[in-house]
Amino acid sequence: MIRVEGDTLRLEGGLTMATAGALLAEGRSLAAAGDCVLDLSAVSAADSAALALIFDWLRCARAAGHQLKVRGLPAGLASLAALYGVDALLPLDA
């Protein structure tokens, strides 16, 4: 589920291959609408589909001339990003 709180897109629950598809279009639309922060601190489970979703939304935001930052990246997802060599590509919110 995506909860919109101002310019923050807060994802809650599982972000896995089983759930990512249902979030794709909504996240694309929100990412393209303006600068935003993707808050993953309430994500309970994540797999490689989560990374694919984040990078897809990042491309949509950039194509529309906006920025997307990532906050609250779960440790397991950070490890997966490092394993795939894409961790440096994640625009983490300081």
Buried (B, 14 or more C-beta within 10 A) or exposed (E): EEEEEEEBBBBBEBBBEEBBEEBBEBBBEBBBBEEBBBBBEBBEBBBBBBBEBBBBBBBBBBEBEBBBBBBBBBEEBBEBBEEEEEBEEBBEBE
